[in-house]
Amino acid sequence: MAESGETAKDRYDGALFIPSGGPVWHWRALLRQWYWAGFKAELASLLNQWQPPSEHLLLLGPSAGWCLPSSFLSRFRTIDAVDIDPLAPALFRFNHGVALARSGTRLHFHKRNVFREFDPILKSHPNHAILFSNILGQHLFHDENETRARATIESVKGKLMARHWASFHDRLSGFYPKSTPLPTARQSHIAFEGAALATELGLSGEWLDHLTANVLPEGTLRHLIAWPLLADWLHSVEFGVVKPR
Ligand SMILES: C[S@@+](CC[C@H](N)C(=O)[O-])C[C@H]1O[C@@H](n2cnc3c(N)ncnc32)[C@H](O)[C@@H]1O
């Protein structure tokens, strides 16, 4: 993982109000569940097709799993979830506890910083399949140095050469006129280029590039799905599955 510079301690570590999670995020997620149904269904379909050969899942940045299907999580015998948000464990159990109890899935939460402790976290979960659960595209909110943030995000793939992993992450986000139909899902083996993608998606005004264009190794099939975070604010989320190389 690239050096996180002089701010060796992420200033949001363990804090209640963080830009990529916390009470505001949870409240919004609770209220927007109905509007996110299409996104969640597409994500569920992609996750359910992912069949890594492991009964153990390392789940990175899951928050309360507002967008994750219980049916996917229940397939695993154990789940180790890593998130800095102190509210995540209780709310995750609120969302998935019953399903996980039924399937006998054991859930362990770890309040650790994924980016600062990536190597030890990987080392202590050697047989786990790994899912980045919309965390990689959030790193720009935790590191004000864009070059360093991008390097950190892109270094992930080099460290996971021998692992089964998948990720869904924000690619772009921006203002989206309310009454416009959402863009349809699309796939490509080539990374979607930011500016062209924003135009194609109809993101107007200033859109935010989440620095994740090259998270997935070259040649990975990339699925793009639309996530209407707010009534007029759209995220374009990329999903991909990677096997050991
Ligand atoms: C957008 S939320 C994930 C939403 C999740 N996919 C869901 O279904 O609810 C991003 C999560 O990543 C966590 N996060 C961000 N940076 C992190 C880091 N460096 N280490 C651990 N967790 C982090 C945040 O606390 C937050 O819960």
The ligand as a MOL file (V3000), in Angstrom:
LIG
                    3D

  0  0  0     0  0            999 V3000
M  V30 BEGIN CTAB
M  V30 COUNTS 27 29 0 0 0
M  V30 BEGIN ATOM
M  V30 1 C -19.9990 3.8670 1.2380 0
M  V30 2 S -19.7580 2.9900 2.7250 0 CHG=1
M  V30 3 C -20.0230 1.2830 2.2170 0
M  V30 4 C -21.4730 0.9790 2.0260 0
M  V30 5 C -21.7590 -0.5020 2.0070 0
M  V30 6 N -21.3570 -1.0720 0.7480 0
M  V30 7 C -23.2340 -0.7880 2.2600 0
M  V30 8 O -23.7840 -1.6680 1.5910 0
M  V30 9 O -23.8180 -0.1940 3.1920 0 CHG=-1
M  V30 10 C -18.0020 2.9910 2.8970 0
M  V30 11 C -17.5320 2.3780 4.2080 0
M  V30 12 O -16.1190 2.2880 4.1690 0
M  V30 13 C -15.6230 2.5670 5.4580 0
M  V30 14 N -14.2360 3.0080 5.3260 0
M  V30 15 C -13.7660 4.0560 4.6030 0
M  V30 16 N -12.4240 4.1250 4.6720 0
M  V30 17 C -12.0340 3.0950 5.4640 0
M  V30 18 C -10.7710 2.6220 5.9110 0
M  V30 19 N -9.6560 3.2330 5.5440 0
M  V30 20 N -10.7370 1.5230 6.7010 0
M  V30 21 C -11.8680 0.8840 7.0720 0
M  V30 22 N -13.1100 1.2950 6.6870 0
M  V30 23 C -13.1820 2.3730 5.8910 0
M  V30 24 C -16.5430 3.6470 6.0050 0
M  V30 25 O -16.5120 3.6600 7.4140 0
M  V30 26 C -17.8970 3.1920 5.4330 0
M  V30 27 O -18.5780 2.3940 6.3550 0
M  V30 END ATOM
M  V30 BEGIN BOND
M  V30 1 1 1 2
M  V30 2 1 2 3
M  V30 3 1 2 10
M  V30 4 1 3 4
M  V30 5 1 4 5
M  V30 6 1 5 6
M  V30 7 1 5 7
M  V30 8 2 7 8
M  V30 9 1 7 9
M  V30 10 1 10 11
M  V30 11 1 11 12
M  V30 12 1 11 26
M  V30 13 1 12 13
M  V30 14 1 13 14
M  V30 15 1 13 24
M  V30 16 1 14 15
M  V30 17 1 14 23
M  V30 18 2 15 16
M  V30 19 1 16 17
M  V30 20 1 17 18
M  V30 21 2 17 23
M  V30 22 1 18 19
M  V30 23 2 18 20
M  V30 24 1 20 21
M  V30 25 2 21 22
M  V30 26 1 22 23
M  V30 27 1 24 25
M  V30 28 1 24 26
M  V30 29 1 26 27
M  V30 END BOND
M  V30 END CTAB
M  END
